Amino acid sequence: MRAAPLIVTGLLLVLAACGGAAPPPPPAAPTPQAREARAAPPTSPAPVVVLDPGHNGGNAAASDEIAREVPDGRGGTKPCNTTGTDTAGGYAEHAFAWDVAARVTRLLEAHGVAVRSTRPDDTGVGPCVDRRAEIANDARAALTVSIHADSGPRGGRGFHVALSDPALSASQGPPSAALGRALVAGLQAQGFETSTYRGEDGLDRRPDLAGLSLARVPAALVECANMADPADAARTEDPAGRQRYAEGLAAGILQVLNR
């Protein structure tokens, strides 16, 4: 009974002497860190939202550039961009859009959403409306929202959300409509009223907005207020008012993302 181990040992020595490979050592036990890594479920990437603050601070000094014709998405052309509007007190739409977009960004990032902007600052020129749509398309964004303020009739007030109509892609159909409704609900929850002069129930379906016509992801353009109306203008000029706009927009976006 005691001779068997000696025979096995001798056989191993013979194999080693003849060039045979020794049996591999047993695998090491996994570390606790490795076991934890294998047990953890794979993480899904954060959804990407592209925010498009309307216009830009340098547009007024670049009239030739922003007048350049670009594709409108429906077989025609339109100017690259415009300067935007402002309140009677001189508060510019581009500054309003930039500030609200920055506030929305912070709110979304707090919920784990990756946010990209169509422009890096409020001092440059453009980009053109076709490029703004391209940025969202290239990012394969979950959705894109363009932020503006309107220059409507004096006495008109309220916000409206523009959608591409007739739709030119699947994303411009029900997905964009759902985004539009969610944005309307988010702004209404902040106490803002829908437009008294444009659209119906806060939605305005339009064929003439190139950024929406060229979008291949769910897209909407929000005219947050009528800067020609004193009450609306006061809300855009007030940081607390801009925070309310941002919270309404972020709520609508998060509703669509189900976050």
Secondary structure, DSSP 8 states (H G I E B T S, - for coil): --SHHHHHHHHHHHHHHTT------------HHHHHHHHS-------EEEEEE-S-TTGGG-HHHHHSEEE-SSSSEEES-----B-TT--BHHHHHHHHHHHHHHHHHTTT-EEEES-S-SSS----HHHHHHHHHHTT-SEEEEEEEE---TT---BEEEEESS-SSGGGTHHHHHHHHHHHHHHHHTT--B-SSSSBTTEEEES--HHHHT-SS-EEEEEEEETTSHHHHHHHHSHHHHHHHHHHHHHHHHHHHT-
